């Protein structure tokens, strides 16, 4: 079993804080750079596509259940998932 680094909630909070420090401006935690936003969205789409390809309905997909392992986001907590033929 892999041990993850941080979940998507924490990643987003850290990205907000990094941007605020870099720019010296507070956006009330409402900003992520376009590059980071694009990277996160691509990985989220890949996760959802992989679940769909395998006929898995996660049932509790939320930022807290998406964890970074190295440079990759992975879904976790599949305990209440359903498997069926898509």
QUIURBEL-V695901 format. One record per run of one state. SS is the DSSP state (2 for helix, 1 for strand, 0 for the rest). FROM is the first residue (numbers start at 0). TO is the last residue. If there is no record, write none. Layout:
ss from to
SS FROM TO
SS FROM TO
//
This chain:
ss from to
0 0 4
1 5 6
2 7 22
0 23 32
2 33 52
0 53 54
1 55 56
0 57 61
2 62 64
1 65 68
0 69 70
1 71 74
0 75 80
1 81 82
0 83 85
//
